[in-house]
Amino acid sequence: DFDRSKLTCQAMAEKMADKVGQAGWGALAKNQEMQGNLEQTGGDAVAAVKNTEARNGNNGVSWVGGSKAGGNGQTPIRVTADVVRAGYNLLHNRSVDDGASISSN
């Protein structure tokens, strides 16, 4: 079981490195899920793989501002809009996820 889990982790990492575009988000979500599961299970790769496969990446990915996005019940990932907003906010010394208007003062 450990060998299977190890190969699954390696395969996921390789697939993530090869994928670009929409399909890559699912792989990224699964990879982040696997990392979290490995920490929660104290390094038990078999349990981590089972938990990851059960959730299938539905917990989203860590996104701008540190919140999760793209998963079930979460805000969608809008790459351009989210990154532009974050950059704009940083230029104005605000938090990256601030949605308020800039005052004219």
Secondary structure, 3 states (H helix, E strand, C coil): CHHHHHHHHHHHHHHHHHCCCHHHHHHHHHHHHHHHHHHHCCCCHHHHHHHHHHHCCCCCEECHHHCEECCCCCCCCCHHHHHHHHHHHHHCCCCCCCCCCCCCC
